[in-house]
Amino acid sequence: MGWLIKKHEASLTPFGCYPGARSLEEHIRNGIIILDKPPGPTSNQVDKWIKDILNIKKASHGGTLDPRASGVLVIALENATKLMPILLSSKKEYVGIIHLHEEVKKEKIEKIFEDFIGKVKQIPPKKSAVSRKEREREVYYLELLELKERNLLFKIGSEAGFYVRRFADDLGKKLGIGAHLQELRRTKTGNFSEEFVITLQDLFDAKEENRLKEVILPMELVVENMGKIIISDNAITNICNGAPLAVGGIVRFEDNIKKKDRVALFSLKGELIAIGKALMSSENILNKKRGLVVKTDRVLMKKGTYPI
């Protein structure tokens, strides 16, 4: 992956702000927390605690973890909650323990695991917040890490909305012996892994010690894996008003953009302005002199930030 240059231009206006130079208030408003959720509370309860600690009105998690599960829970704050569709749809990875109701040979389990890789149909559990209709989700990988007596340690990478607890039940049925999920920990959400996590106590301590900028991350990291387009300062106001991006407003862009991809629009100072759908591929963007490039879906930047 590389960058293609549409025109040579730098940000010479006094408007906007590099993400790392935001005031604490703006940093929180445009921030995310990668929390190590403990077993016990619901994801909604965790949101409430974070709002109370930071004294903010909005905090929302991307991808619910059930009360008994622990691990990576990405929480968007205030303005960053507009990125929730990206967080909710991001790929997930889990490590867990399934308790088998009878002993089974490792080879048989590994063979059955192969049936769960690829497109898998599931009926959501009774306690889920969605309709209990059969639906299809993709499993990207599934590994048996260890088998000790009747306890099976596994790692799974899946599309958002895959129910690991349901997978444990279905595995038991396929093995013909019954099984249930004993422990579950989410190890990744999108491009965020356990190395990013903080605890609720870390957040509370950081507030007490005026270190919140160390534990709250900029929302720009959410779109790290998305195709990026850098635009001129004088094109930003139109985008903030919901207008589509035209070729003339582009400074540079990544070379891997395909038509219909979800892309992120950035200022020359590195601020996330908006996300939208690409109407052209990178090759067409490079060759075209006019035309619309991105249909804006969600605007993250406050109107009036670049009043030109």
N, C-alpha and C positions, 0 to 999 in steps of 0.2 A: 504494500500500500504506500502511495506517495501523494504528493500535492501537485496540482496543475495550476498554472498562473494564468489568470484572465487579464489582469492589468497590475501594474506596480503602483501600490498606493499604501500610505501609512496613515494612522490616525493622528491628525494634527489639531483636532478640536479639543477643548477643555472638558467636553462632556463625557459621561460614562465613567467607569472605574474598573481597573483590573480586579478580578475576583479576590485576589490575595490582599488587596488594599481596601476592601470594604470596611465600613464601620461595623462595630459589633452588632448593632441593631440590624443592619442590612445583611450581615453575615448569617445571623440566625434566620432572618426572613427568607433568605435564599439558600438555606442549608438542609442537610440530611444527616441523620444519625444512623450508624450501623451498630445496632444493639445486639448484645448477646442476651437474648431473652431467656430467663430462667424457667424451669418447669413450675407450673402452678397457675400464674395469672393468665387471663385471656389476652389476646393481642390488643383488644379494645381497652382493656384496663391499663396496659402499658402505655398506650397513646395518652390516656388521661393523666397518668403519673408524669409523663414528659411535659404535657401542657402545664401542669401545676408547678413543676420544677423551674421551667423557663418562663412562666407567666405569659403564655401565648394562647391564642384562640384556636389555632389549627395545628394538628399533628395527625398524620395518617400513615398506616403501615402498608407496605406493598407485599401482599401475599400472606394470608393468615396462617399462624402456627397455632395448632390446638393447645389447650392449656397444659397438657402433659409433656409436650415437646419443648425442646430448647434450641438455641442457636441463632443464626443470622436472621435478623428482622430489620429490614430497611425502613426507616421512618422519615417521611418528608415533613418539613416544617413550613407553615404559613404559605408563602408564594410557591415554594417547591412542590406543594401538593398537586399543582397542575401537571406534574410529571407522573402522576399515579398510574395512568394507562400503561406507561413503559415499565414501571416497577411491577405492576400486577401481571404483566405478560412475560416477564423475564424468566429465563430458564432457572431451574432449582436443582440443588444437589443435597442429598441426605445420606447420613450414616445411621444405621439402626440395628437393633437386635430383635430378631423374630424367635419366639419360643415355639418349638415344634412339639406337638402333643405325643409324638412317638419318635423314636430314633430313626434316621434315614441316612443312607450312604451319601457321601459328598458328591459322588459322580451323578447320582440321580437328581440331586438338587441343581447342579450345574446344567444338566440337560434341560430341566424344566425352566430354569432361568432364561434360556434361549427363547422360549415362547413369549416372554414378557418384553423382549427388546423389539423396538419398532412401534407400530400403531397398536394401542391396547384399548379395548373397550371396558368401561367401568360404569357401575351405578353408584353415585355418591352415597356415603353413609347416611343413616337416619338423622344424625345430629348436624349434618352439614347445612349451610345457609342457602344452598341452591336446590333447584328442582331435582327430584330423584328419578331422572330419566337417563337411560344409557347414553354415554357420550364417549368420544374417542380422544385420547391423548397419546403423545409420543414419548417413549422411553429411549433415551439416547445411549445409555450404557447401564449395565447391572453386573456387579461383581460380588462374588462370595469371598469375603476377606478371611473368615475363620469359622470353623464349625467345632464346637465343643459340647459333646453330649447332645443335648436337644436345643442348644442355643446357637443361633445362626447370626453371625455378624456380616452385614452387607453394606455396599455403597451403591446408590442409584442416582442417575442424572435424568431429569425429566422435564417435559413441557410444563408450564404453569397449569395448575388445576388438576394435577395428578394426585390421587389420594393414596398415600403410602400405607395407611392403615387398612384400606380396602385391598391393596396389593397383598398384604400379609394374609388376609383372609382367603383371597383367591389362590395364593400359593398353597396354603394348607389344603384347599379343596383339590387342586391339581395333583398334589402329592398323595391325596387320599387318606390323610391322617389328621387334618386340622392343624391350625397354627394361629397365633395372634402376635401382634406387635407389642413388644415389651418396653423398648426404649427407642426414641427418635430424636435425632439432632440434625438441624439444617446446617450444612457447611458452606453453601454458596447460594447467592441470589444474583442472577445476572453476572456482572463483573466484580461483585463484592464477595470476598471470602472471609474466613474466620480471622485472618490477619488484621482486618480493619475494625474488629468489634470492640465496643466498650460496654461496660455494665452500667446499670442505673446508678450505682454508687459512684462510679467514675464521673458520670455526668453531674451528679450532685456536688461532688468534691470540686470539680472544675469550675462550677458556678461560684462556690464559696471562695475559691482561690483566684478568681478572675482569669481562668484559663479556657473559657468556652471555645475560643477559636482553635484550640488544639484538638478538641474532641468532636466538634461539628464540622462536617465536610461541605465544600461548595457543591451546589446542585449540578454544576457542569460535569461532575464525575458520572452522573447517571447516564449521560449520552456518550460516554467514552467509546463504546463499540458501534456507534451509529455513524453513517456518512455525514461529513461536516462540510459546510459552505461558509466562507468568510465574506461578509458584505461591507460595502462602503458606509461610512458614517452618515452620508446624506440619503441613504436608502432605508435607514432604520425606522424613521418615523412612519413611513408607509406600512412597514411590516408590523409595527406596534398597533396600527389601526386595522390590522387584519388583512391587508392587501397581499396578493401573491407576489413572489419575488421574480423580477424580470432579469434577463441576461445582463443588462446594463448595470445592475447593482452589485454584481459579483466581482470580488477581488481575486480569490483563489478558492480551490475546492479539492476534495480528495478524489483520487482517480478510480475508485471502486463503486461509484454510485450507479445504481440501475434504476430504470424507470419504475415508478410505483413504490420505491423504497421509502421508508420513513427516514427523514434527514433532519439534522440540527443546524440552525442558522446562528452564526456567531458574529460578534463585533470584532473589529481589529484589535481591541483590548482583551479579547478572550471571554467576553460575557455571552452567556447563552441568551439569545433574543427570542427564538421561537422554534417550534418543531413543525414539520409539515410533510407532505407527500411529494416526492420528486416527479416532475412531469417530463424530465429528460434524463438520459444517461450521461455519465461524465464525458463520453466522447462527443455527444451532441452539444453539451454545454460549451465544450472547448471550441467547436466549429461554428456554432450559431452566433450571429451578431445581434439578433433580437428574438423575442419570444418569452413566454413564461416558463420558469424553471421549477418553482416550488409553489404548491397550494398550501397556504398557511393553515394549520389546524389549531395549535395552541400557542398563545403569546405569553412569554415569561417575563419580558422586560416591561417595566412600568412606562406608561405613555408619558411623553414629555422628557424622557431621559436624554434624548438627542434632539433638541428643538431646532433642527435645521432641515 
